[in-house]
Amino acid sequence: MLDWIATVTGARRARRGRQLQSLWGGYGELFRVELDGGVAPTAVVKWVRPPAHAQATVSDVRKRRSYDVEAAFYRDVATRCDDTCRVARLYGSRIDGGEWWFVLEDLDSAGFAMRHDDADATSLAACLGWLAAFHARFLGDAGEGLWPTGTYWHLATRTDELPAIADPALRELAPIVDARLAAAHHQTILHGDPKEANFCFAADGGSVAAVDFQYAGRGCAMKDVAYLLYGRSDDDAAHLDTYFRELRATLARSSGAVDLAALEAEWRALYPFARLDFCRFLAGWRPALWQRDRRGQEYVARFTAGELP
């Protein structure tokens, strides 16, 4: 495999370096390779090898499909991203014996070596700017080869978790909220998992690149934004203003004819639904964790009482 990595990077030789992290659920690892010659001194390899005990459960099938989606993203979508929604360059990918290999640009070497689990205001604004630029670039795109519905928590993949939701109002609202988001007139390609850990930051925190596109697919942009902002103690309204300011600026520079006022009005109105949709996921996926999420429960209560704009 190292010979193949050397070939796709144009290197004379590739040497395995240290492991960077394990993949979720024991499905493989990320590791760095050192290159003699070639496109860069180093690259990052994502090696997906499902564990032997993973036997065609719903979760396993979804995970395996997610790596096909990620391959399609890097092949067909990432090449259309610019510096406003920076992603790693794909040097090569392959599927061999039920394993997936991705050889990617080392974003650390490209100037994005910082990571944050709890981004400060500057870094969070950079993440929101990245999402705005990404959503603007792919506004109306069919997302061919990606998930028909982006994100890993949408209702169609989580119906078996509904009985675990203790709040009957949240259970009853689930299909209504899902349908409302799916019916949005303005759709785009979603990152699908835009937590802070999936952003790589420049040293000043003001510019970012994103990774991990297993759940990229079509949908309402507010699902990405609500996911990124969930659980923060500061004001959603100010962060939404940042997002829409960046979105308007990006779309104003594009050649497409977009009714900016109509788009913003629709997405702002759908933000509470996107946040409630994520509350539904948490309540069904981890009921014990949800029981401790007082802010989330309060949000659901305010939504059902009609107190949200």
Backbone torsions as a table, in degrees:
resi	resn	phi	psi	omega
1	MET	NA	-34.0	178.3
2	LEU	-63.1	-33.2	177.2
3	ASP	-64.8	-40.7	177.2
4	TRP	-64.8	-41.6	178.3
5	ILE	-60.6	-42.1	177.3
6	ALA	-61.7	-40.3	-178.7
7	THR	-64.2	-47.4	-175.3
8	VAL	-72.4	-19.5	177.4
9	THR	-99.3	-1.0	180.0
10	GLY	71.8	21.6	-176.4
11	ALA	-93.1	156.5	173.8
12	ARG	-72.5	-34.8	-178.2
13	ARG	-155.5	146.7	175.5
14	ALA	-121.2	134.5	178.8
15	ARG	-122.2	133.7	178.9
16	ARG	-68.6	133.7	174.2
17	GLY	-104.5	-152.1	-173.6
18	ARG	-80.6	154.3	173.4
19	GLN	-69.2	137.4	178.3
20	LEU	-94.7	-40.3	176.0
21	GLN	-170.9	161.1	171.9
22	SER	-87.1	154.2	176.6
23	LEU	-85.9	156.0	-177.0
24	TRP	-54.9	134.1	174.9
25	GLY	75.1	13.9	-179.8
26	GLY	74.2	26.8	-175.9
27	TYR	-89.7	12.2	177.5
28	GLY	141.4	-151.7	-173.9
29	GLU	-158.1	162.0	166.9
30	LEU	-109.0	135.1	174.0
31	PHE	-144.4	157.5	-179.7
32	ARG	-93.4	144.8	172.5
33	VAL	-120.3	143.9	175.3
34	GLU	-97.9	136.2	-173.2
35	LEU	-117.3	134.5	171.3
36	ASP	-95.1	110.2	-173.9
37	GLY	76.2	-164.6	177.5
38	GLY	86.5	-163.9	-170.0
39	VAL	-75.6	-22.4	-176.2
40	ALA	-162.0	162.5	178.9
41	PRO	-66.9	-27.9	-178.1
42	THR	-141.8	162.9	171.6
43	ALA	-143.2	167.2	177.3
44	VAL	-116.3	132.6	-179.8
45	VAL	-109.6	128.8	171.5
46	LYS	-103.7	110.4	-177.2
47	TRP	-111.5	110.6	-177.3
48	VAL	-100.6	119.0	176.0
49	ARG	-136.9	99.5	-177.3
50	PRO	-56.0	140.6	-179.9
51	PRO	-65.5	154.3	-176.2
52	ALA	-60.2	-30.1	-176.8
53	HIS	-79.9	-6.6	-178.9
54	ALA	-78.6	101.3	-171.7
55	GLN	-119.6	78.3	168.5
56	ALA	53.2	33.6	168.6
57	THR	-73.7	168.4	177.6
58	VAL	-57.8	-43.9	179.8
59	SER	-63.2	-43.0	-179.1
60	ASP	-65.1	-44.1	179.0
61	VAL	-60.9	-41.7	179.2
62	ARG	-63.8	-43.7	179.7
63	LYS	-62.1	-45.9	-179.4
64	ARG	-61.2	-43.8	177.3
65	ARG	-61.2	-34.2	-177.0
66	SER	-62.5	-30.4	179.7
67	TYR	-77.9	-29.4	170.7
68	ASP	-64.9	-40.9	178.3
69	VAL	-63.4	-42.7	179.8
70	GLU	-62.9	-38.6	177.0
71	ALA	-62.3	-43.3	178.1
72	ALA	-63.7	-38.4	179.2
73	PHE	-61.0	-51.6	-177.1
74	TYR	-65.9	-32.1	-178.4
75	ARG	-75.1	-42.4	-167.8
76	ASP	-113.7	-20.9	-174.6
77	VAL	-109.7	-44.9	-175.2
78	ALA	-58.2	-31.6	-179.2
79	THR	-66.7	-15.7	178.7
80	ARG	-98.2	1.5	176.5
81	CYS	-85.1	141.1	177.1
82	ASP	-111.4	-165.1	-175.9
83	ASP	-68.0	-15.9	178.6
84	THR	-77.9	-20.8	175.0
85	CYS	-137.6	65.9	-171.4
86	ARG	-66.8	134.1	172.9
87	VAL	-132.8	165.8	178.5
88	ALA	-70.9	144.7	173.7
89	ARG	-75.3	137.6	175.6
90	LEU	-91.4	121.1	176.1
91	TYR	-86.3	-32.5	179.4
92	GLY	-176.4	153.1	175.4
93	SER	-145.4	156.7	177.6
94	ARG	-160.4	156.4	172.8
95	ILE	-118.5	126.6	-173.9
96	ASP	-146.0	116.1	177.2
97	GLY	61.6	36.8	-179.6
98	GLY	76.1	15.0	176.2
99	GLU	-120.4	149.4	179.7
100	TRP	-113.6	139.7	177.0
101	TRP	-127.2	129.6	173.9
102	PHE	-125.2	126.8	174.6
103	VAL	-108.9	114.3	-169.1
104	LEU	-121.5	155.9	171.9
105	GLU	-55.9	138.9	176.2
106	ASP	-82.1	103.6	-176.5
107	LEU	-67.5	-26.0	173.9
108	ASP	-57.9	-48.2	-178.9
109	SER	-68.5	-23.4	179.6
110	ALA	-83.9	2.2	176.2
111	GLY	104.3	10.9	-178.9
112	PHE	-121.2	62.7	-170.7
113	ALA	-93.5	-5.8	-176.5
114	MET	-92.8	146.1	176.1
115	ARG	-129.1	146.4	178.8
116	HIS	-136.6	133.4	171.0
117	ASP	-91.8	-21.1	179.2
118	ASP	-141.2	83.9	-172.0
119	ALA	-64.1	142.7	174.0
120	ASP	-76.5	-178.6	-173.5
121	ALA	-60.3	-41.1	-179.1
122	THR	-64.9	-46.2	-177.7
123	SER	-69.8	-37.8	178.0
124	LEU	-64.8	-40.1	177.2
125	ALA	-62.1	-35.6	177.1
126	ALA	-65.3	-40.3	177.1
127	CYS	-63.6	-43.6	178.2
128	LEU	-63.7	-37.5	176.5
129	GLY	-64.7	-39.1	177.7
130	TRP	-62.3	-48.6	179.8
131	LEU	-59.8	-43.3	-179.7
132	ALA	-60.8	-44.0	-179.9
133	ALA	-66.6	-40.1	179.5
134	PHE	-65.5	-47.5	-179.9
135	HIS	-64.0	-38.5	178.9
136	ALA	-66.1	-42.1	-177.1
137	ARG	-63.1	-35.4	-174.8
138	PHE	-109.8	22.3	178.4
139	LEU	-60.2	124.8	179.1
140	GLY	82.6	-3.3	-179.1
141	ASP	-69.5	140.8	-178.4
142	ALA	-74.0	-17.8	179.5
143	GLY	64.6	40.8	-177.7
144	GLU	-58.5	131.7	-179.7
145	GLY	89.4	-12.2	178.7
146	LEU	-95.8	-175.8	175.9
147	TRP	-66.1	136.7	174.7
148	PRO	-57.8	-33.9	173.1
149	THR	-125.7	117.4	-177.8
150	GLY	-73.3	165.3	-177.2
151	THR	86.8	159.0	-179.7
152	TYR	-99.8	-0.9	-174.6
153	TRP	-113.4	5.7	-175.8
154	HIS	-66.2	156.9	-163.8
155	LEU	-60.3	-36.9	-175.7
156	ALA	-60.4	-26.0	179.8
157	THR	-95.2	0.2	-172.6
158	ARG	-132.4	19.6	-177.4
159	THR	-63.4	-27.7	179.7
160	ASP	-70.9	-12.6	-179.6
161	GLU	-92.5	-11.1	-177.1
162	LEU	-57.5	-41.5	-179.3
163	PRO	-61.8	-20.2	-179.6
164	ALA	-79.5	-8.2	-178.9
165	ILE	-81.5	117.5	-175.7
166	ALA	-73.1	-32.5	-175.7
167	ASP	-79.0	111.6	-177.9
168	PRO	-62.5	-33.2	179.4
169	ALA	-64.3	-40.7	179.8
170	LEU	-66.9	-38.6	176.4
171	ARG	-62.4	-45.0	-176.8
172	GLU	-70.0	-31.8	180.0
173	LEU	-76.0	-21.1	-171.7
174	ALA	-52.0	-53.4	-179.2
175	PRO	-68.8	-29.1	178.7
176	ILE	-67.9	-46.0	179.1
177	VAL	-63.7	-44.7	-179.8
178	ASP	-59.7	-44.1	-179.6
179	ALA	-66.3	-38.2	180.0
180	ARG	-63.3	-42.6	179.0
181	LEU	-68.3	-40.3	-179.4
182	ALA	-66.1	-26.1	-177.0
183	ALA	-87.8	2.7	-179.9
184	ALA	-55.1	133.8	179.2
185	HIS	-66.7	-41.1	-178.8
186	HIS	-95.0	111.7	179.9
187	GLN	-119.3	156.5	-179.6
188	THR	-147.6	-174.4	171.3
189	ILE	-90.7	131.8	178.0
190	LEU	-95.7	147.8	168.7
191	HIS	-62.6	-47.6	174.2
192	GLY	97.3	-18.4	178.8
193	ASP	-155.2	54.6	-171.7
194	PRO	-86.3	52.1	172.8
195	LYS	-73.5	162.1	-176.2
196	GLU	-59.5	-31.7	-179.9
197	ALA	-66.7	-15.2	177.9
198	ASN	-97.9	16.5	172.4
199	PHE	-117.2	139.1	176.5
200	CYS	-110.2	128.4	-169.8
201	PHE	-108.3	145.8	168.0
202	ALA	-71.0	164.9	-174.1
203	ALA	-58.3	-34.1	-179.0
204	ASP	-82.5	-4.7	179.3
205	GLY	75.6	-4.2	-173.4
206	GLY	-89.8	-9.4	176.5
207	SER	-136.1	149.1	-173.4
208	VAL	-139.6	159.8	166.3
209	ALA	-126.7	154.8	-176.9
210	ALA	-116.5	152.4	178.8
211	VAL	-133.1	173.3	171.4
212	ASP	69.4	83.9	-176.3
213	PHE	-112.7	35.4	-179.3
214	GLN	-66.4	-25.9	-174.8
215	TYR	-117.7	26.7	175.0
216	ALA	-68.4	140.0	179.7
217	GLY	178.4	-179.4	-173.7
218	ARG	-78.1	147.6	176.5
219	GLY	168.9	-176.0	176.7
220	CYS	-78.8	128.4	-175.0
221	ALA	-58.0	-26.4	-177.5
222	MET	-64.6	-20.0	176.9
223	LYS	-65.5	-41.6	175.0
224	ASP	-63.4	-45.2	-175.0
225	VAL	-67.5	-44.1	179.6
226	ALA	-62.5	-37.7	178.9
227	TYR	-64.8	-46.3	179.7
228	LEU	-61.6	-40.3	-174.1
229	LEU	-85.3	-11.5	-172.6
230	TYR	-61.6	136.1	175.1
231	GLY	86.6	-2.9	178.2
232	ARG	-79.0	150.7	-176.4
233	SER	-91.0	-8.2	-177.9
234	ASP	-92.5	-170.7	-165.5
235	ASP	-86.1	118.0	176.3
236	ASP	-59.5	-37.9	-174.6
237	ALA	-58.8	-42.7	179.6
238	ALA	-65.0	-38.9	179.7
239	HIS	-69.6	-37.2	175.8
240	LEU	-63.3	-39.2	176.6
241	ASP	-60.1	-41.0	177.1
242	THR	-61.5	-47.3	-179.6
243	TYR	-59.0	-49.5	-175.5
244	PHE	-71.6	-30.0	173.7
245	ARG	-61.7	-45.4	178.8
246	GLU	-67.6	-38.6	179.4
247	LEU	-62.7	-47.0	179.8
248	ARG	-61.0	-41.5	-178.9
249	ALA	-64.3	-42.0	-179.5
250	THR	-67.2	-46.2	-178.6
251	LEU	-67.8	-31.0	178.4
252	ALA	-65.1	-25.9	179.5
253	ARG	-86.3	-10.8	-177.2
254	SER	-85.4	164.1	-177.5
255	SER	-90.2	-9.7	-177.6
256	GLY	-75.2	152.6	178.8
257	ALA	-90.9	107.1	-179.2
258	VAL	-127.2	132.1	174.3
259	ASP	-79.4	94.9	-174.1
260	LEU	-62.0	-39.3	-178.7
261	ALA	-64.6	-42.8	-179.5
262	ALA	-67.1	-41.5	179.1
263	LEU	-61.8	-48.1	-178.0
264	GLU	-65.0	-40.0	179.8
265	ALA	-62.7	-42.8	-179.6
266	GLU	-65.4	-48.5	-175.5
267	TRP	-68.4	-37.3	176.3
268	ARG	-62.3	-39.9	179.6
269	ALA	-67.2	-27.5	-178.0
270	LEU	-89.3	-10.9	-179.1
271	TYR	-57.9	-46.0	178.6
272	PRO	-59.6	-33.8	178.0
273	PHE	-68.1	-39.8	178.2
274	ALA	-64.7	-40.4	178.9
275	ARG	-67.6	-40.2	178.2
276	LEU	-65.0	-35.8	178.1
277	ASP	-60.8	-39.6	178.5
278	PHE	-71.9	-34.3	173.8
279	CYS	-59.4	-43.9	177.6
280	ARG	-57.4	-43.6	179.1
281	PHE	-61.0	-48.8	-178.2
282	LEU	-61.9	-41.2	-177.2
283	ALA	-65.3	-31.4	179.9
284	GLY	-90.3	-31.1	-176.3
285	TRP	-79.2	-43.9	-178.5
286	ARG	-135.2	76.4	-176.8
287	PRO	-55.8	-37.9	-179.4
288	ALA	-66.2	-39.9	176.9
289	LEU	-65.8	-41.2	-179.9
290	TRP	-62.7	-35.4	179.8
291	GLN	-61.9	-23.6	178.2
292	ARG	-93.6	-5.0	-176.6
293	ASP	-89.4	80.4	-175.6
294	ARG	-66.0	-37.9	-179.7
295	ARG	-66.5	-38.6	177.7
296	GLY	-64.9	-43.0	179.2
297	GLN	-64.6	-38.8	178.2
298	GLU	-63.6	-38.3	179.1
299	TYR	-63.1	-44.5	178.5
300	VAL	-60.5	-42.5	-180.0
301	ALA	-63.1	-41.6	178.7
302	ARG	-66.4	-39.2	179.2
303	PHE	-63.0	-49.4	-177.6
304	THR	-67.4	-24.2	177.7
305	ALA	-85.2	-2.2	179.5
306	GLY	74.1	24.7	-176.0
307	GLU	-92.2	-2.6	179.8
308	LEU	-95.7	147.5	-179.0
309	PRO	-67.9	NA	NA
